[in-house]
Amino acid sequence: RGGGGRRGGAAGMAVEEPPGGRVEGWGKWCGGTRGRVRALDGVWCDGPAGEFVCIIGPPGCGKTTLFRISAGLEPATAGSVLLKGDPVDGPNLDLGLVFQEYHLFPWRTVAGNVGFGLEKSGVGKSARRKRVRELVDLVGLDGFEDSYPRDLSGGMKQRVALARALAADPSLLLMDEPFGAVDAQTKKMLQDELLDIWAETGKTILFVTHDVEEAVKLADRVVVMDKEPGCVREIVDIDIERPRKRSDEAFSGYYQRLLDLIQH
């Protein structure tokens, strides 16, 4: 997990890599009690291949709307979302999604949940089992393949959800407040494990959070959003070597800078 700058720890991704994903000047109008409301306005941002990008902002700034449009779960009113140069017009196997709620199938085992997407995509049983074994090991759940969600802790369930999202080897991993439902100790552990997985896989990650400390700990870059309407206020490069500690002066400086951007 070494390395500093925008690509520190990103499995050695080079600066000249083509963009992983780009949001080009799109907006979103939503219906409201007082007519149509502009939820997002002229949002531009990009995530070069292998980069870890966090999105933060005050309540109501459109973080989740931006996430859902980026994931192809709802359309933008204007503009476009591009992944490796191709438009995203709906969910697809090149997008891995992880939410705060685990959304695991209670009647399926850990292995069954991780391999669900591969099964639906027609991947053969032998190849599917091999991939599931790799992913279960990657997220630290070796030995729990036959366990059901009811027997797992919250942190373990989120590891299953992450393994499931990685199963089809997507180019972009989108995560919406994935650690918001676990306790502080488990959250720290999951953050560290996610950084390990990111360094090993070299995935591009778009991570939505309300936690400024989490953003400074994880991200190469932080997209700070403003509200009314939602827009990108500033994009901040986090130039700190990993692993990062809250007690470090540089960490505290970035934390205060981002907090000031959100609160003012």
DRENBARO-881294 format. One line per 10 residues: for each residue x negated, y negated, z negated of N, C-alpha, C. Coordinates in steps of 0.05 Angstrom, whole numbers, plus 5000, padded with zeros to 4 digits. Last residue first. Layout:
X,Y,Z,X,Y,Z,X,Y,Z | ...
//
This chain:
5370,4486,4914,5371,4458,4922,5378,4454,4952 | 5366,4540,4905,5382,4524,4886,5385,4495,4895 | 5333,4562,4945,5361,4571,4942,5378,4552,4926 | 5286,4535,4938,5299,4533,4964,5328,4542,4962 | 5272,4550,4886,5278,4522,4891,5293,4519,4918 | 5261,4604,4895,5283,4597,4877,5291,4568,4882 | 5216,4600,4927,5240,4612,4938,5265,4604,4922 | 5180,4577,4890,5186,4564,4916,5212,4574,4928 | 5178,4615,4849,5190,4589,4844,5196,4574,4869 | 5154,4658,4878,5180,4662,4864,5193,4634,4860
5105,4637,4892,5124,4643,4913,5152,4646,4901 | 5083,4632,4840,5086,4609,4858,5106,4614,4880 | 5082,4684,4821,5099,4664,4807,5104,4640,4825 | 5044,4705,4855,5071,4716,4855,5090,4695,4843 | 4999,4676,4840,5009,4673,4867,5038,4683,4869 | 4991,4694,4787,4998,4666,4792,5010,4662,4820 | 5023,4755,4764,5002,4741,4780,5011,4713,4786 | 5065,4780,4741,5049,4764,4723,5027,4748,4739 | 5087,4813,4779,5102,4789,4771,5085,4770,4755 | 5043,4839,4828,5052,4838,4800,5065,4812,4793
5037,4882,4884,5041,4855,4873,5053,4857,4845 | 4986,4925,4913,5011,4920,4899,5013,4893,4886 | 4980,4875,4965,4996,4895,4950,4977,4914,4936 | 4964,4805,4968,4956,4833,4970,4976,4851,4955 | 5006,4757,4998,4995,4768,4973,4988,4797,4978 | 5040,4718,5029,5012,4725,5034,4999,4733,5008 | 5098,4716,5056,5088,4723,5030,5060,4734,5033 | 5127,4664,5093,5108,4686,5093,5098,4691,5065 | 5193,4643,5098,5168,4641,5082,5152,4666,5084 | 5236,4603,5132,5224,4630,5132,5197,4628,5119
5295,4567,5115,5266,4568,5118,5258,4597,5118 | 5350,4569,5128,5338,4544,5117,5308,4544,5121 | 5394,4594,5173,5367,4598,5162,5355,4572,5153 | 5462,4590,5150,5441,4585,5170,5414,4591,5157 | 5531,4586,5139,5507,4601,5136,5487,4596,5158 | 5556,4517,5138,5558,4546,5144,5531,4559,5139 | 5550,4543,5082,5570,4522,5091,5560,4506,5115 | 5482,4556,5058,5510,4561,5063,5525,4537,5074 | 5419,4585,5078,5434,4564,5065,5464,4570,5072 | 5368,4635,5068,5392,4625,5081,5405,4603,5064
5303,4653,5081,5320,4640,5061,5344,4627,5076 | 5268,4709,5093,5286,4691,5107,5305,4679,5086 | 5203,4726,5080,5229,4722,5068,5245,4702,5083 | 5156,4776,5099,5168,4749,5103,5195,4749,5090 | 5140,4821,5073,5120,4806,5088,5130,4778,5092 | 5170,4838,5008,5170,4828,5036,5144,4818,5047 | 5170,4856,4954,5172,4875,4976,5164,4863,5003 | 5164,4815,4916,5150,4840,4912,5149,4856,4938 | 5200,4776,4934,5171,4770,4933,5155,4796,4931 | 5249,4804,4928,5240,4795,4954,5210,4789,4955
5251,4811,4873,5250,4835,4890,5239,4827,4918 | 5256,4758,4856,5233,4773,4848,5229,4798,4866 | 5307,4747,4877,5284,4733,4887,5258,4748,4881 | 5361,4783,4894,5340,4783,4874,5314,4771,4885 | 5396,4794,4931,5401,4768,4917,5379,4764,4897 | 5378,4820,4996,5378,4821,4967,5385,4794,4956 | 5368,4861,5052,5384,4839,5040,5384,4842,5010 | 5319,4876,5096,5328,4883,5069,5342,4858,5057 | 5295,4910,5149,5310,4886,5143,5325,4891,5117 | 5235,4940,5170,5257,4939,5150,5268,4911,5148
5204,4983,5214,5212,4956,5210,5236,4956,5191 | 5160,5036,5190,5186,5026,5200,5188,4996,5196 | 5116,5065,5175,5112,5042,5193,5138,5031,5204 | 5113,5109,5141,5128,5112,5166,5124,5089,5185 | 5080,5093,5098,5075,5119,5111,5089,5121,5139 | 5100,5044,5083,5072,5046,5091,5067,5072,5106 | 5152,5061,5068,5148,5042,5090,5120,5043,5101 | 5141,5094,5025,5154,5105,5049,5150,5087,5073 | 5119,5056,4989,5104,5079,4998,5114,5091,5024 | 5163,5022,4984,5139,5011,4995,5120,5034,5005
5198,5057,4958,5205,5047,4985,5180,5036,4998 | 5172,5064,4909,5175,5087,4928,5181,5078,4956 | 5178,5013,4888,5151,5024,4892,5152,5047,4912 | 5234,5011,4884,5220,4992,4900,5192,5002,4907 | 5244,5053,4849,5254,5055,4876,5240,5035,4894 | 5222,5031,4802,5211,5056,4813,5219,5059,4842 | 5255,4986,4795,5226,4983,4799,5214,5008,4811 | 5304,5013,4786,5300,4994,4808,5271,4991,4815 | 5296,5040,4739,5300,5055,4763,5295,5038,4788 | 5293,4995,4705,5271,5013,4707,5272,5030,4732
5344,4970,4712,5320,4956,4719,5296,4975,4722 | 5394,5014,4743,5382,4999,4721,5355,4988,4729 | 5431,5003,4805,5415,5019,4786,5403,5002,4764 | 5455,4974,4844,5473,4989,4826,5458,5006,4806 | 5419,4950,4878,5436,4933,4862,5452,4948,4841 | 5388,4971,4917,5381,4977,4889,5398,4961,4869 | 5406,4952,4966,5406,4981,4961,5401,4989,4932 | 5427,4906,4995,5427,4908,4965,5425,4937,4956 | 5423,4938,5052,5440,4917,5041,5442,4921,5010 | 5378,4951,5102,5385,4957,5074,5399,4934,5062
5358,4981,5161,5373,4959,5150,5384,4967,5122 | 5305,4998,5199,5319,5006,5175,5332,4982,5163 | 5292,5013,5266,5298,4992,5247,5314,5004,5224 | 5284,5060,5294,5264,5039,5296,5267,5018,5274 | 5297,5124,5262,5305,5098,5274,5282,5079,5275 | 5299,5183,5255,5275,5167,5261,5281,5141,5275 | 5343,5207,5235,5341,5205,5264,5317,5189,5274 | 5333,5201,5179,5333,5227,5192,5330,5226,5222 | 5336,5156,5149,5311,5160,5164,5312,5185,5182 | 5385,5160,5124,5381,5138,5142,5356,5142,5160
5373,5204,5090,5394,5207,5111,5390,5185,5132 | 5337,5179,5055,5328,5202,5072,5348,5206,5095 | 5372,5143,5031,5349,5133,5047,5339,5155,5065 | 5408,5177,5005,5418,5158,5025,5395,5148,5043 | 5372,5201,4969,5386,5217,4989,5396,5199,5012 | 5359,5157,4939,5338,5170,4954,5350,5187,4976 | 5408,5148,4915,5398,5128,4934,5375,5139,4950 | 5410,5192,4881,5430,5189,4903,5420,5169,4924 | 5369,5180,4846,5366,5203,4864,5386,5202,4887 | 5391,5136,4820,5366,5133,4835,5362,5156,4855
5435,5159,4794,5439,5139,4814,5414,5135,4832 | 5425,5232,4790,5426,5205,4779,5430,5185,4802 | 5466,5288,4809,5443,5271,4813,5447,5244,4798 | 5509,5321,4811,5488,5329,4793,5464,5310,4794 | 5542,5302,4850,5552,5299,4822,5530,5306,4802 | 5516,5316,4898,5515,5289,4888,5523,5286,4859 | 5484,5381,4887,5506,5364,4897,5505,5336,4885 | 5425,5416,4908,5441,5402,4888,5463,5386,4902 | 5390,5439,4943,5416,5452,4940,5434,5439,4919 | 5344,5407,4940,5358,5410,4965,5386,5421,4962
5310,5397,4899,5338,5389,4895,5355,5393,4920 | 5259,5408,4913,5271,5425,4892,5300,5419,4887 | 5241,5342,4927,5235,5371,4931,5245,5387,4907 | 5248,5289,4928,5270,5305,4918,5266,5335,4923 | 5216,5247,4950,5211,5258,4923,5233,5274,4911 | 5221,5231,5001,5234,5215,4981,5232,5226,4953 | 5191,5271,5028,5183,5243,5030,5195,5226,5008 | 5221,5318,5018,5195,5315,5006,5186,5286,5006 | 5264,5305,5050,5269,5310,5022,5242,5308,5006 | 5238,5303,5100,5250,5278,5088,5255,5282,5058
5222,5355,5110,5203,5333,5110,5213,5309,5095 | 5272,5382,5107,5251,5389,5088,5230,5366,5086 | 5296,5359,5152,5308,5355,5126,5287,5361,5104 | 5264,5380,5194,5265,5351,5189,5276,5345,5161 | 5275,5435,5188,5248,5425,5186,5248,5395,5179 | 5330,5436,5198,5320,5445,5172,5292,5434,5167 | 5331,5419,5251,5344,5404,5231,5334,5411,5203 | 5304,5460,5278,5292,5433,5278,5305,5416,5256 | 5342,5501,5268,5314,5504,5259,5301,5476,5257 | 5391,5481,5291,5389,5488,5262,5360,5489,5253
5386,5425,5336,5387,5453,5330,5381,5458,5300 | 5427,5368,5339,5400,5378,5335,5402,5407,5325 | 5475,5342,5348,5470,5367,5363,5442,5378,5360 | 5491,5301,5317,5477,5294,5342,5469,5319,5358 | 5510,5325,5272,5530,5313,5290,5517,5305,5317 | 5460,5339,5250,5480,5360,5257,5500,5349,5277 | 5439,5289,5239,5425,5307,5258,5444,5329,5268 | 5474,5271,5200,5473,5257,5226,5459,5274,5247 | 5464,5310,5158,5491,5306,5170,5489,5293,5198 | 5419,5319,5128,5420,5329,5156,5445,5324,5171
5430,5297,5079,5408,5286,5094,5410,5295,5124 | 5474,5329,5063,5477,5301,5067,5455,5289,5085 | 5449,5380,5059,5472,5376,5077,5477,5347,5083 | 5411,5371,5020,5403,5378,5047,5425,5373,5067 | 5447,5361,4977,5427,5341,4985,5418,5346,5014 | 5511,5388,4998,5487,5387,4982,5469,5364,4991 | 5578,5363,5001,5553,5371,5015,5530,5369,4995 | 5620,5340,4976,5622,5369,4981,5597,5380,4995 | 5611,5286,4975,5609,5301,4950,5609,5331,4953 | 5570,5250,5017,5593,5269,5018,5591,5287,4993
5554,5184,4996,5546,5212,5001,5572,5229,5002 | 5552,5128,4988,5569,5139,5010,5560,5168,5017 | 5526,5092,4954,5511,5113,4966,5526,5126,4990 | 5526,5021,4955,5541,5046,4949,5529,5069,4966 | 5489,4990,4982,5488,4991,4953,5503,5016,4943 | 5464,5025,5041,5481,5006,5027,5477,5009,4997 | 5427,5033,5099,5428,5040,5071,5443,5018,5057 | 5418,5057,5165,5433,5039,5147,5433,5050,5119 | 5379,5053,5223,5384,5068,5198,5396,5049,5178 | 5384,5053,5291,5389,5036,5267,5395,5054,5243
5384,5088,5331,5359,5073,5327,5361,5053,5304 | 5434,5109,5336,5414,5125,5321,5388,5110,5317 | 5482,5055,5324,5468,5075,5341,5445,5088,5325 | 5538,5011,5324,5520,5029,5309,5507,5049,5328 | 5535,4959,5375,5549,4978,5358,5529,4995,5343 | 5503,4930,5407,5531,4925,5409,5548,4945,5394 | 5444,4899,5414,5457,4917,5395,5487,4911,5397 | 5405,4897,5474,5426,4886,5457,5437,4907,5439 | 5334,4907,5475,5360,4916,5483,5381,4905,5464 | 5285,4893,5452,5293,4880,5477,5321,4887,5487
5284,4919,5404,5265,4927,5425,5273,4917,5452 | 5345,4895,5396,5328,4914,5384,5310,4925,5406 | 5380,4834,5387,5364,4851,5405,5347,4869,5388 | 5440,4801,5386,5421,4816,5369,5407,4835,5388 | 5464,4736,5407,5459,4764,5411,5439,4775,5390 | 5518,4687,5413,5491,4695,5411,5488,4726,5413 | 5581,4687,5377,5563,4677,5397,5535,4687,5392 | 5606,4720,5341,5623,4703,5358,5607,4692,5382 | 5583,4787,5335,5579,4759,5331,5598,4744,5349 | 5620,4845,5311,5608,4829,5332,5603,4800,5323
5598,4894,5263,5617,4875,5272,5604,4856,5292 | 5558,4932,5262,5583,4939,5249,5605,4919,5255 | 5507,4924,5279,5526,4931,5300,5553,4938,5288 | 5470,4905,5244,5474,4934,5244,5494,4943,5265 | 5476,4850,5250,5451,4863,5258,5453,4893,5260 | 5527,4845,5227,5523,4840,5255,5498,4852,5265 | 5514,4859,5174,5534,4875,5188,5532,4870,5219 | 5477,4818,5160,5470,4847,5159,5488,4863,5177 | 5508,4772,5164,5485,4775,5181,5477,4805,5182 | 5545,4785,5123,5554,4782,5150,5531,4785,5170
5510,4784,5079,5523,4809,5087,5534,4808,5115 | 5496,4729,5080,5476,4750,5081,5488,4776,5091 | 5526,4682,5076,5529,4699,5100,5509,4721,5102 | 5529,4652,5030,5513,4641,5052,5514,4659,5078 | 5554,4668,4985,5571,4656,5005,5555,4646,5029 | 5503,4654,4938,5528,4668,4944,5543,4653,4966 | 5439,4636,4970,5460,4633,4950,5485,4649,4957 | 5390,4685,4993,5405,4661,4995,5427,4659,4974 | 5348,4728,5033,5359,4719,5008,5375,4693,5013 | 5320,4782,5065,5339,4760,5068,5351,4753,5041
5256,4807,5082,5278,4805,5063,5294,4780,5070 | 5221,4851,5123,5233,4825,5122,5256,4826,5101 | 5164,4882,5141,5185,4883,5120,5195,4855,5116 | 5146,4906,5206,5146,4886,5185,5169,4891,5166 | 5144,4941,5249,5130,4949,5225,5131,4929,5202 | 5152,4892,5298,5151,4920,5292,5134,4925,5267 | 5181,4830,5275,5162,4845,5290,5160,4874,5281 | 5241,4805,5272,5225,4823,5255,5207,4839,5272 | 5268,4738,5274,5258,4762,5287,5242,4779,5267 | 5323,4691,5280,5301,4703,5265,5292,4728,5280
5372,4642,5278,5350,4653,5294,5330,4666,5275 | 5438,4621,5278,5418,4637,5263,5397,4648,5283 | 5482,4584,5287,5456,4582,5300,5433,4596,5286 | 5518,4598,5231,5515,4578,5252,5486,4577,5262 | 5570,4634,5200,5542,4632,5207,5540,4613,5231 | 5623,4620,5190,5608,4634,5169,5578,4633,5175 | 5670,4573,5200,5644,4581,5211,5627,4593,5189 | 5738,4592,5198,5715,4581,5183,5690,4591,5196 | 5804,4577,5220,5778,4590,5225,5755,4575,5211 | 5850,4563,5165,5842,4566,5193,5815,4579,5196
5854,4567,5111,5856,4541,5123,5846,4541,5152 | 5845,4619,5099,5872,4608,5093,5876,4581,5105 | 5808,4644,5157,5811,4637,5129,5839,4625,5124 | 5767,4683,5201,5793,4672,5194,5795,4666,5164 | 5702,4662,5222,5720,4680,5208,5746,4667,5202 | 5650,4661,5270,5674,4648,5259,5691,4669,5246 | 5582,4660,5275,5605,4677,5268,5627,4660,5257 | 5526,4656,5321,5544,4646,5300,5567,4665,5295 | 5457,4663,5341,5485,4670,5340,5500,4658,5317 | 5402,4658,5361,5421,4636,5360,5450,4644,5358
5384,4722,5361,5381,4698,5377,5405,4680,5375 | 5344,4764,5326,5371,4752,5325,5368,4725,5340 | 5307,4822,5341,5309,4793,5342,5339,4785,5341 | 5258,4873,5326,5285,4863,5329,5286,4833,5328 | 5204,4883,5337,5222,4905,5331,5251,4897,5335 | 5162,4857,5390,5181,4853,5368,5198,4878,5363 | 5100,4893,5401,5124,4879,5410,5144,4876,5388 | 5037,4878,5369,5059,4896,5373,5084,4881,5383 | 4994,4845,5357,5004,4844,5385,5027,4864,5390 | 4981,4857,5305,4996,4832,5310,5008,4832,5338
4993,4926,5287,4977,4904,5298,4994,4880,5305 | 5001,4962,5228,5014,4952,5252,4998,4927,5261 | 4984,4992,5183,4965,4983,5203,4977,4972,5228 | 5027,5001,5150,5016,5024,5165,4998,5014,5188 | 5035,4952,5123,5054,4961,5144,5041,4982,5162 | 5003,4927,5086,5015,4953,5078,5033,4964,5100 | 5015,4864,5112,5001,4879,5091,5016,4904,5084 | 5033,4830,5150,5035,4859,5156,5020,4875,5135 | 5026,4779,5131,5052,4787,5140,5055,4816,5145 | 4981,4789,5074,4992,4775,5098,5018,4787,5107
4942,4848,5058,4957,4824,5052,4968,4811,5077 | 4931,4914,5034,4934,4895,5056,4950,4871,5048 | 4959,4978,5011,4941,4955,5011,4947,4935,5033 | 4983,5024,5000,5000,5000,5000,4982,4975,5000
//
